[in-house]
Amino acid sequence: MTSPVSVPVTAELIEELRCIYAENLEIPLDKVTVEADLVADLGVDSLTQDELMVLVLERYGISYEASDIQPMSYPTIGDLADLIQRLDREENGVKNS
């Protein structure tokens, strides 16, 4: 396991997530857009989405309770980026402005 990295700004985070999903799903990067539905457009099943959620949360060092996060509730890369940034803010005690 590698050391966690800091959560980058939104645009960079989205690009990292796109790369992670494209690589793990073995699909072209251009198919993994911010608004592509992970299930309908990319064929991600619930088990794969769970595994990828764990992978990205671990990458950014975000602790979580499996019961607190329902991966299928975040159907796009944009939604997932929003979740990661929110969890990162909560863990680091930063309030929304």
Helices and strands as residue ranges (DSSP letters): H 10-25, G 29-31, H 46-59, G 66-68, G 71-73, H 77-91
